[in-house]
Amino acid sequence: MIIPIRCWSCGKPIAHLWEQFQERAGKGEERKKILDEIGLQRYCCRAMFLGHVDLIDTAAQFKKF
């Protein structure tokens, strides 16, 4: 639903980079270039960003029990 605080494989903190990545990707920048510039070198951390689907807005529409 929301990006994890740390990478599940290596444990590197990555959540603080998500907004910057999302803004720059929305502007049309190349994703590889963004990941290189924000300092995500490991393939596990890069996969967390590239494979993440942000569903928080969809889940927020439903009532809690």
C-alpha positions as CSV (number, residue, x, y, z in Angstrom):
1,M,0.0,0.0,0.0
2,I,2.7,2.5,1.0
3,I,6.4,2.2,0.4
4,P,8.1,0.3,3.2
5,I,10.4,2.2,5.5
6,R,13.3,-0.2,4.8
7,C,14.2,-2.4,1.9
8,W,13.0,-6.0,2.7
9,S,16.2,-7.6,1.5
10,C,19.1,-5.4,2.6
11,G,17.5,-3.2,5.3
12,K,18.5,0.2,3.8
13,P,16.1,3.0,4.6
14,I,14.3,4.0,1.4
15,A,11.0,5.6,2.3
16,H,12.4,9.1,2.6
17,L,13.3,8.9,-1.1
18,W,9.9,7.9,-2.4
19,E,8.3,11.3,-2.8
20,Q,11.4,12.7,-4.7
21,F,11.3,9.7,-7.0
22,Q,7.6,10.0,-7.6
23,E,7.8,13.7,-8.4
24,R,10.6,13.4,-10.8
25,A,9.1,10.3,-12.5
26,G,5.9,12.2,-12.9
27,K,7.7,14.9,-14.8
28,G,8.9,12.4,-17.3
29,E,12.5,11.9,-16.3
30,E,14.2,8.5,-17.0
31,R,13.7,6.2,-14.0
32,K,17.2,4.8,-14.2
33,K,18.7,8.3,-14.0
34,I,16.5,9.2,-11.0
35,L,17.5,6.0,-9.1
36,D,21.2,6.6,-9.7
37,E,21.0,10.2,-8.6
38,I,19.1,9.5,-5.3
39,G,21.6,6.9,-4.4
40,L,19.8,3.6,-4.9
41,Q,22.5,1.3,-6.2
42,R,21.4,-2.2,-5.0
43,Y,19.0,-4.1,-7.3
44,C,16.8,-5.0,-4.3
45,C,16.2,-1.3,-3.4
46,R,15.6,-0.4,-7.1
47,A,13.1,-3.2,-7.4
48,M,11.2,-1.9,-4.4
49,F,10.7,1.4,-6.2
50,L,10.1,0.1,-9.7
51,G,7.6,-2.6,-8.6
52,H,5.7,-0.5,-6.0
53,V,2.0,0.2,-6.7
54,D,0.7,3.1,-4.6
55,L,-2.7,1.9,-3.4
56,I,-3.1,4.2,-0.3
57,D,-5.6,6.5,-2.0
58,T,-7.8,3.5,-3.1
59,A,-7.7,1.9,0.3
60,A,-8.5,5.2,2.1
61,Q,-11.9,5.3,0.3
62,F,-13.2,2.3,2.3
63,K,-14.5,2.4,5.9
64,K,-12.7,0.7,8.7
65,F,-14.7,-1.8,10.7
